[in-house]
């Protein structure tokens, strides 16, 4: 309320309410995925859009934000190679999606958009998903702070790694091992 009371000129630069609500939803989704131990509630025009439990369980947060059925389509990623730790969830190959809108990468808990991480994940799925389909994932890559430069872009969503090849290899192995191991253990269908 009265967000622009002291700076009314900024209100003129706002887009339509639906567009601004979409931006807010995107930011809150990223914050909730990065912080599953915090409960988030998002209401738009008095209607509940989503609420998260804040119980520290990332899979529960995924279910609250997207759907329980989507959270059942993912397998756990938990990989540590000594320098990089990759944790989170990724979809089984047969649950690939039509777009990349369910792809979330975090570096040390910060939401990022990075081509190296994207390429590593998509290469891990190479030959297992149909052309034009994309895996969904929520991955947090923990690494030493001197291995990543977050000062590439003012929004801090673009990062640069000290060694792209190491990050690529670690993420690739983490994702590939996760869905390969999980498919071997689960009773879900391996192909559609």
N, C-alpha and C positions, 0 to 999 in steps of 0.2 A: 504494500500500500504506500502510496506517495513516493514511489521509487525515484521519480524524476522531479520531485518538489524543488530541489536545489539546482538542478540542471535540466530545465524544461526543453531546451533546444535539442537534447539527445533523443527525446521522445519522437521527434519528427523523423528520425532515421530508422525507427522500428518498422519491420515488415508486418504482414497480416498476422492476426492472432494465432492462426493455425501454424504458420511458419515459425513464429517465435516459440510456440509450445513444442514444436518438433525439435528445435534446438535445445530447449530445456530438458526434454525427455532424453535426448541423446547424452547430454552431460550427466544427468542423474543416473542413467543406465551405466555409463562408464564408471562413475563413482561407486555405484552399488556393486559392480563386478570386481572392482579393485579393493573394496572394503566389505566383504561379506559379514564381518562382525558388527557392522553398523546397520540399523534398521532405517530404511528410506521409505517415505510415502510421497507419492506424486498425485495431486488432484488438479484437474483442469475443469474450469467452469463448475466447480462443486462436485464433480464426478471423479471417483477414484480411478486412476489409470493403472497404477501398480503400487504395491507395498511389499517390502522385503522383511524377512523375519529378523535379520541381524543376529543370527545364531552362530555365525562363523563358518557355516557350511556352504561352500560355493555352489554345489549342485542344487541346494534349496533356493539359493538366490537366482540361479538360472531358471528354475521352475517358476519362481514368482515373476520374473521379468518377461519371460517368453511363453512358456507353457510347460505343464507337467509332461506332455508327450515329447517335447523337444528335450527335456532333461533326461528322458529315458532312452534317447537316441545317441547319447554320448558315453564315451569311455574315459576313464581317468588317465591323466598323463602325470607321471612322477619320475623324473629323470635327473640324475646328478652326475656330472662327469668330473667333479672336483673343482672346476672353475665356474661353470654355469649350472644353474638348477632350473629346470623347466617343469612347472606344475600347472594343473588346470584340467580342462576337459576338451575333447575333440569328438566329432561325430564319427560313427562307423561309416565306411565308404558307401554302403547302400543307402544311407540317409543324406546324401549330398543334396545341396540346395541349388536353386536356379540363379541365385545371386550371391554376392559376397557380404550381404548385410548382417550375417551372423558370425562375423570374424572379428575377434577382439584380442589384441595383443597388449600386454603390459610389460614394461621394463622396470624392475624394482618397484612395482606397484603403481607406475605412472602409465596411463593410456598413451599408446604411440601408434603411428602408422609407419610401417617400415617395410620396404621391398624385400629385404633379406629374409625377414621372418615369413612374409607372405610366400616367397619363392620356396623356402625350406618346407613349409607345410604342404604347399601344392605339389612339390616334387615327391614328398613322402606318399602322397596319394596317387602318383602317376601310375597309370595302368589299372587302377582299381575303381575309378569313377568315370562316368560317361563324359564325353566332350561337352563343354558348356555347363557342366555342373561343378559346384564348389563345396568344399568341406566347411562346416561350421566349427568354430573353436573359441575357447576362452583360455588364453595361456598367459601365465606370468613367468617371465624370465628374470631370475635373480642373478646378478653378476656384480663383480667389483665395480665401484663407481668410476674408477679410472679407465674402465673398458668401454665407456659410453659417454658421448658428448650430447647433452640435452639442449645446448645453446645454439641449435641450428636454425630454429624458427621461433618467432615470438610466442606462438601458442604452445610451444614445448611438445608438440605431438610428433614432430619429426626428429629423429635422432641419428647419430652417426656412431658406428662402432669402431673401436681401435682395430679389430680383426673380424671382418665380415665372414671369412671362411670358417672360423671357429664357431661363431654364432650359428651360421647356417647348418653346420654339421651337428651341433648339439640339438638344435630344434628339430632337424630332420630325424635324427635317431630317436628323440623323445616321442615324437608323434608316430613315427613308423612302428616303433616297438609297442606303443600303447594300444593302437587298434589291432595290430597283429596278435599280441598276447591276449587282448580282451576277446577277440573273435574266436580264438582257440578255446577259451574257457566258458563262453556264454552259449546259451541255447537259442539265441536269436538267429534269424535266417542270415546266411552269409552272402547271398546274392538275391536280387529281386528279378 
